[in-house]
């Protein structure tokens, strides 16, 4: 079942923009109320309480003004020249002017219009700040007072001055509390906004904790795997070249055993900084687990990935660890492979993992290219890669 806003008639009347729909809806509601009031004025004319000329002018301004608001908002021109807040204020002001005009030309039943003025102001409680509401209320009372003066000078059904004074006082007594309530609601809105911001910050912190490694600040394995799968799903029929590198810090267990876990953590942090310095925008780097790290290098062949890892290896060799132990040197072993069409994340990581263990068995402190296995050779590009890839034997052990 379609939601009300997705029905054809709703989309035709309110448009597709979710941002403009509330404004358009309020404009249509104001138009309906205005039309009903004009019908009441027609019966006032029939009973001699309003002139036909007054009704014609009131009808022309009410309907044309509502049509202009609706047209500008419905066809997307409204919010280009003003914010939603400004358009709401303009609509409120237009409605107040129409009601004050109605009060000025109406017959003895004009006092009922005061209630409609208060209702219009109530609609602004949630939209305007207290100072704006106060200004709108004062403007309403000034216009209402002006309409009363006009009645006594030019109106056909001017009440006694004392009645007008009482009507003005009743209007002020009704409008005043609206401003007070507006101030209280604004305070509640600010408090709720503060709590919402605090909640959003807390959720963001939870998300960061769930996706990042506390020690190094890098992505953790879970977040990295999700990002890599997302990247694979977003690939085009001919995917960009991507290199996957798995890195292991050599003899890390010995560092932990000899210097303590605190110093081992410092080694991990410094290597993370060295690795990050070698990355470009779009590359991804994560702590894969323990002393293992994973890189995903965008628009990079396996050969280029090896060059990148060689730069990381040399940068790490130049990094001082003398504060942990004079002369301490930290090295890495890494395996690099391509991520190809028809490949899977698991196979690519496994190739990089096998190449990394090959680097360790070959003496450590080196980078080795992983083999692209024949199960990917069902396309021309993959077959070429199989033929060109060096056949490195990398048994685990």
C-alpha positions in Angstrom: 0.0 0.0 0.0 1.4 3.4 -1.0 2.1 6.0 1.7 -0.2 9.0 1.4 2.6 11.3 0.1 3.4 8.8 -2.7 -0.2 8.7 -4.1 -0.5 10.4 -7.6 -3.0 13.1 -6.4 -0.8 13.9 -3.4 2.3 14.2 -5.6 0.4 16.4 -8.1 -0.9 18.8 -5.4 2.1 18.9 -3.0 5.0 18.0 -5.4 7.9 15.6 -4.9 10.1 17.8 -2.6 9.8 16.6 1.0 11.3 20.0 2.1 8.5 22.0 0.4 5.5 19.7 1.2 4.8 21.1 4.7 4.8 24.6 3.4 2.6 23.7 0.4 0.2 21.8 2.7 -0.1 24.8 5.1 -0.8 27.1 2.1 -3.6 24.8 0.9 -5.0 24.7 4.4 -5.0 28.5 4.5 -6.6 28.6 1.1 -9.5 26.3 2.3 -10.0 28.3 5.5 -9.9 31.5 3.4 -12.5 30.2 1.0 -14.8 29.2 3.9 -14.5 32.7 5.4 -15.4 34.2 2.0 -18.5 32.1 1.9 -19.4 33.5 5.3 -18.8 37.0 4.1 -21.1 36.3 1.2 -23.9 35.6 3.6 -23.0 38.8 5.5 -23.4 40.7 2.3 -26.8 39.1 1.8 -27.8 40.3 5.3 -26.5 43.8 4.7 -23.5 43.5 7.1 -20.8 44.0 4.4 -20.8 45.7 1.0 -20.4 43.8 -2.3 -17.4 46.0 -3.2 -15.7 45.1 0.1 -16.3 41.4 -0.5 -15.0 41.7 -4.1 -11.7 43.3 -3.0 -11.3 40.9 -0.1 -11.9 37.9 -2.3 -9.5 39.1 -5.0 -6.6 39.7 -2.5 -7.3 36.5 -0.5 -7.4 34.1 -3.5 -4.7 35.8 -5.6 -2.3 35.9 -2.6 -2.9 32.3 -1.8 -2.5 31.3 -5.4 0.8 33.2 -5.6 2.2 31.4 -2.5 1.0 28.1 -3.8 2.4 28.6 -7.3 5.8 29.7 -6.1 6.2 26.8 -3.7 4.6 24.1 -5.8 6.8 24.8 -8.8 10.1 25.1 -6.9 10.7 28.8 -7.1 9.8 29.7 -3.5 12.8 28.2 -1.6 15.2 29.5 -4.2 14.6 33.1 -3.1 14.0 32.6 0.6 14.3 30.0 3.4 11.5 27.9 4.7 11.5 30.1 7.9 11.1 33.3 5.8 8.3 31.9 3.7 6.4 30.7 6.9 6.8 34.2 8.3 5.5 35.8 5.1 2.5 33.4 5.1 1.7 34.3 8.7 1.9 38.0 8.0 -0.3 37.7 4.9 -2.9 35.8 6.9 -2.8 38.4 9.7 -3.3 41.3 7.2 -6.3 39.5 5.7 -7.9 38.9 9.2 -7.3 42.5 10.2 -8.9 43.7 7.0 -11.8 41.4 7.6 -12.2 42.8 11.1 -12.2 46.4 9.7 -15.0 45.8 7.1 -17.1 43.2 9.0 -20.3 43.9 10.7 -21.2 43.6 14.3 -19.9 40.0 14.4 -16.3 41.3 13.9 -15.3 40.3 17.4 -15.1 36.6 16.2 -12.2 37.6 14.0 -10.0 38.2 17.1 -10.2 34.5 17.8 -8.9 33.7 14.3 -6.1 36.2 14.8 -5.0 34.3 17.9 -5.3 31.0 16.1 -3.0 32.3 13.3 -0.4 33.4 15.9 -0.6 29.9 17.6 0.5 28.4 14.3 3.7 30.3 14.6 4.6 29.1 18.0 6.7 26.2 16.7 8.2 28.0 13.8 9.5 31.3 15.2 11.8 32.4 18.0 10.3 34.2 21.0 11.5 37.6 19.8 9.9 37.1 16.4 6.7 36.0 18.0 6.7 39.1 20.2 7.3 41.3 17.1 4.5 39.6 15.2 2.1 39.9 18.2 2.9 43.6 18.6 2.4 44.2 14.9 -0.9 42.4 15.0 -2.1 44.6 17.9 -0.9 47.8 16.1 -2.8 46.8 12.9 -5.9 45.8 14.9 -5.8 49.2 16.7 -5.5 50.9 13.3 -8.4 48.9 12.0 -10.5 50.1 15.0 -9.6 53.7 14.3 -10.5 53.3 10.7 -13.9 51.8 11.7 -14.8 54.8 13.8 -13.8 57.2 11.0 -15.1 55.5 7.9 -16.9 52.2 8.9 -20.6 51.6 8.5 -21.0 49.5 11.7 -18.6 51.2 14.1 -19.3 50.1 17.7 -19.1 52.6 20.6 -15.5 53.6 21.5 -15.8 51.8 24.8 -16.6 48.5 23.0 -13.6 48.9 20.7 -11.4 49.5 23.7 -12.7 46.4 25.5 -12.2 44.4 22.2 -8.6 45.6 22.0 -7.9 44.7 25.6 -9.4 41.2 25.1 -7.2 40.7 22.0 -4.1 41.8 24.0 -5.1 39.4 26.8 -5.5 36.5 24.4 -2.3 37.3 22.4 0.0 37.9 25.3 -0.1 34.3 26.7 0.7 33.0 23.1 4.0 34.8 23.4 4.7 33.4 26.8 3.9 29.8 25.6 6.1 30.4 22.5 9.0 31.3 24.8 8.5 28.1 26.9 8.2 25.9 23.8 11.3 27.5 22.3 13.2 26.6 25.5 11.9 23.0 25.2 13.0 22.9 21.6 16.5 24.1 22.5 16.7 21.5 25.3 15.6 18.8 22.9 18.0 20.0 20.2 20.8 19.8 22.8 19.8 16.3 23.8 19.5 15.3 20.1 23.0 16.6 19.4 24.4 14.8 22.4 22.7 11.6 21.3 24.0 12.0 17.8 27.5 12.6 19.1 27.2 9.5 21.4 26.1 7.4 18.4 28.9 8.7 16.3 31.3 7.9 19.1 29.9 4.4 19.3 30.1 4.0 15.5 33.8 5.1 15.6 34.5 2.7 18.4 32.8 -0.1 16.5 34.7 0.6 13.3 38.1 1.8 14.5 41.0 0.2 16.3 41.5 2.0 19.7 45.2 1.6 19.7 46.2 2.8 16.2 43.1 4.8 15.2 42.9 2.8 12.0 39.8 1.0 10.7 39.4 -2.4 12.4 39.0 -5.7 10.5 35.2 -5.6 10.5 35.0 -2.0 9.1 37.7 -2.7 6.5 36.0 -5.9 5.2 32.7 -4.0 4.9 34.4 -1.1 3.0 36.1 -3.5 0.7 32.9 -5.4 -0.1 31.2 -2.1 -0.7 34.0 -1.1 -3.1 33.6 -4.4 -5.0 29.8 -4.0 -5.3 30.3 -0.5 -6.7 32.7 -1.6 -9.4 31.9 -1.1 -13.1 32.0 -4.0 -15.6 35.7 -3.2 -16.2 36.8 -2.5 -12.6 39.6 -0.1 -11.7 42.9 -1.7 -10.7 43.1 -2.4 -7.0 46.0 -3.8 -5.0 45.6 -5.6 -1.7 48.5 -5.8 0.7 48.8 -7.7 3.9 51.6 -6.6 6.3 53.0 -8.3 9.4 55.5 -6.7 11.8 58.5 -9.0 12.1 59.4 -10.6 15.4 56.6 -8.6 17.1 56.1 -11.2 19.8 59.8 -10.9 20.8 59.3 -7.1 21.2 56.3 -7.7 23.4 58.1 -10.3 25.5 61.4 -8.3 25.8 60.1 -4.8 26.3 56.5 -5.3 27.5 53.1 -4.9 25.9 53.1 -1.1 26.4 56.2 -0.8 24.2 54.7 -3.2 21.8 51.6 -1.0 21.5 53.9 2.0 20.8 55.5 0.0 17.9 52.1 -0.6 16.5 51.1 3.0 16.8 54.3 4.2 15.1 54.0 1.8 12.2 50.3 2.9 11.7 51.6 6.5 11.3 54.3 5.4 8.9 51.7 3.4 6.9 49.2 6.3 6.8 51.8 8.7 5.5 52.2 6.6 2.4 48.5 6.5 1.5 46.6 8.8 -0.9 43.0 9.9 -0.8 40.8 6.9 -1.5 43.3 4.3 -0.2 42.3 2.3 2.9 44.4 1.0 5.8 43.3 -1.1 8.7 44.6 -3.1 11.5 43.7 -6.6 10.4 44.5 -8.3 13.7 47.3 -8.5 16.2 50.4 -7.2 14.4 48.9 -7.7 10.9 47.7 -4.7 8.8 45.8 -4.6 5.5 46.0 -2.0 2.8 43.6 -1.5 -0.2 45.2 0.7 -2.8 42.9 2.3 -5.4 43.9 2.6 -9.1 47.1 0.6 -8.2 48.5 -2.5 -9.9 50.2 -5.1 -7.8 53.6 -3.9 -9.1 52.8 -0.4 -8.0 51.5 -1.7 -4.7 54.9 -3.4 -4.2 56.6 0.0 -4.8 54.3 1.6 -2.3 55.1 -1.1 0.3 58.8 -0.7 -0.4 58.5 3.0 0.5 56.7 2.0 3.7 59.4 -0.5 4.5 62.2 2.0 4.0 60.3 4.7 6.0 59.9 2.3 8.8 63.6 1.5 8.7 64.3 5.2 9.2 61.9 5.5 12.1 63.7 5.7 15.4 62.7 3.3 18.3 65.6 4.4 20.5 63.3 5.5 23.2 62.2 1.8 23.5 65.6 0.4 23.2 68.8 2.0 21.6 69.4 0.5 18.2 66.0 -1.2 18.0 65.0 -1.8 14.4 61.5 -2.8 13.3 60.9 -4.4 10.0 57.9 -5.7 8.1 57.0 -8.6 5.8 54.3 -7.9 3.2 52.4 -9.7 0.4 50.7 -7.8 -2.4 48.2 -9.0 -5.0 45.8 -7.6 -7.6 42.0 -7.6 -7.1 40.6 -8.7 -10.5 37.2 -9.0 -12.2 35.6 -12.4 -11.1 37.8 -12.2 -8.0 36.5 -12.4 -4.5 37.7 -10.5 -1.4 38.5 -13.7 0.4 40.6 -15.1 -2.4 42.5 -11.8 -2.8 43.3 -11.6 0.9 44.3 -15.2 0.9 46.8 -14.6 -1.9 48.2 -11.6 -0.1 48.4 -13.7 3.1 50.3 -16.5 1.3 52.7 -14.0 -0.2 53.3 -12.4 3.2 54.2 -15.8 4.7 56.4 -16.4 1.7 58.2 -13.1 2.6 58.7 -14.3 6.1 60.1 -17.7 5.0 62.4 -15.9 2.5 64.1 -14.0 5.4 61.6 -11.3 6.4 62.0 -7.6 5.8 60.7 -7.8 2.2 57.6 -7.5 0.0 56.5 -10.4 -2.3 53.9 -10.5 -5.1 51.1 -13.0 -4.6 50.2 -15.6 -7.3 46.9 -15.1 -9.2 45.5 -18.6 -9.3 44.0 -20.3 -12.3 40.5 -20.3 -10.9 40.3 -16.7 -12.1 41.5 -17.5 -15.6 38.0 -17.5 -17.2 38.6 -14.1 -18.7 41.4 -12.7 -20.9 42.6 -10.1 -18.4 42.9 -12.7 -15.7 44.7 -15.2 -17.9 47.3 -12.6 -18.8 47.8 -11.9 -15.1 48.3 -15.5 -14.4 50.9 -15.8 -17.1 52.8 -12.7 -16.0 52.6 -13.2 -12.2 55.8 -14.6 -10.7 55.3 -18.1 -9.3 56.3 -17.7 -5.7 56.0 -20.8 -3.6 54.7 -19.7 -0.3 53.9 -22.7 2.0 52.7 -21.8 5.4 54.8 -23.0 8.3 
